[in-house]
Amino acid sequence: FHHLEAVLNILQHHQLYAKLSKCQFGLTEVEYLGHTVSGRGVTMVQNKVQVVLNWPIPTSISQLKGFLGLTGYYRRFVKAYVVLATPLTNLLKKENFKWNPTATDAFNNLKIAITEAPVLALPDFSKPFILETDASGSGIGAVLSQDKHPIAFFSKKLSARLQKQSAYVREFYAITQAIAKFRHYLLGHKFIIRTDQKSL
């Protein structure tokens, strides 16, 4: 309970008060902003996962935006989220909404990715971080981990200009973007970058 005492002391020092009826102590897990946080790590709240699973095939742009909004909120749990979602996000750019078999595959693959999402580890700032990055012709991706346990995933679609660049440039861009994304973890701490681009 030393951490609890430290938090209460900080609150008292700054003359901040917590209403006792709204406080809970000694819990093994808590729900926070759609996430379940425990000693094991961070998972998605199960009722949100169920909402994704039960989502019907969208028949309009607004329905598709709702699905992408929900799954996008949990993108840190999904490896290469942008790649999986691209066939769906492409439909948002078209004037006439027209569902197709490629969209169905992407829709189902995103559902599977959400249901199979790993438990994300809580960071241990006494240990070095591992940052693995990758780049394809259309996007970049990264995973931040410790002791082979993922802490968060990151992915981003490449612009048309960057898609035309060499593999070296795309891989280097992946590294810089991943470091920027996970800056709040990495700043002031030791981390190792792993990439399959040997020239880097």
PyMOL commands that set and color helices and strands:
alter all, ss='L'
color gray80, all
select helices_A, chain A and resi 2-13+20-22+46-54+61-73+75-77+81-93+101-115+160-163+167-181+183-186
alter helices_A, ss='H'
color red, helices_A
select strands_A, chain A and resi 29-32+35-38+41-44+129-135+139-146+149-157+191-195
alter strands_A, ss='S'
color yellow, strands_A
deselect
rebuild
show_as cartoon
